[in-house]
């Protein structure tokens, strides 16, 4: 899933987001592109639903929009 992030202000925040999301059970990888304000999340669809991934990103404290691939 890809998301547009609103309000990310520093590269350290992006790095922290990758780490925290990557530690969540069911999420395989989170890649934040600070320059484009996006995050791409790979996840195990048998462990999580798309809404769970959305909420995990949202709980990081940013307004997000789901992007279509």
N, C-alpha and C positions, 0 to 999 in steps of 0.2 A: 504494500500500500504506500502511496505517496501523499504527502500532506504539504500544504503551504503554511508556514509559520508566520504569525504576526507578533511582533514585539521582541524578537530575539536581538539582543544588543551587543553580544560579544562572542568571540570564538571560544572562550572558556565555557560559556553557557552551552554552546553547541557540543563541545566535548563532554561536558557533564551529562547532557541529555543522551548522547550515544551510550555512555557508560550505564546510566540508570536503566534505560530501556533494554539494553543488551543483557542486563542481569535479571530481567523479568522472565519468569518461567513461560515458555511458549514462544518467546521472541528470539529468533536466531541471530538477527543482525539489525542494527539501526545505524543509518548513515545520514548525518546532517550536513547539508551543503549551506554553510553560513552565507556565502556570497549570493545565493539564489533564494535564501529563506525557505528551504525545503528540507524535508526529512523523508527518507525511504526506509520502510520497515519490512523485513522478511520475517515471517512467522509460520508456526506449525498450525495449519488450519484444522487439525484434529484436536489441538489443545486449546485454541482460542478462536473466537469468532471475530469478524471485522469490527464489530462494535466494541469488543474488548480492547483491540489494538487502538482504535480511535480514542477510547477513554484513557488508556495508558498514556498516550501522547498528550491529551488534553490536561491530564492531571499534572503534567510538568509545569503548568502555569501559563501556557500560551494559548491564545485563540488560534485555532487551526481550521483549515478547509481541506476536505479530501480532494485530491487531484485525480483526474482520469488519466490512465496510461495511454 
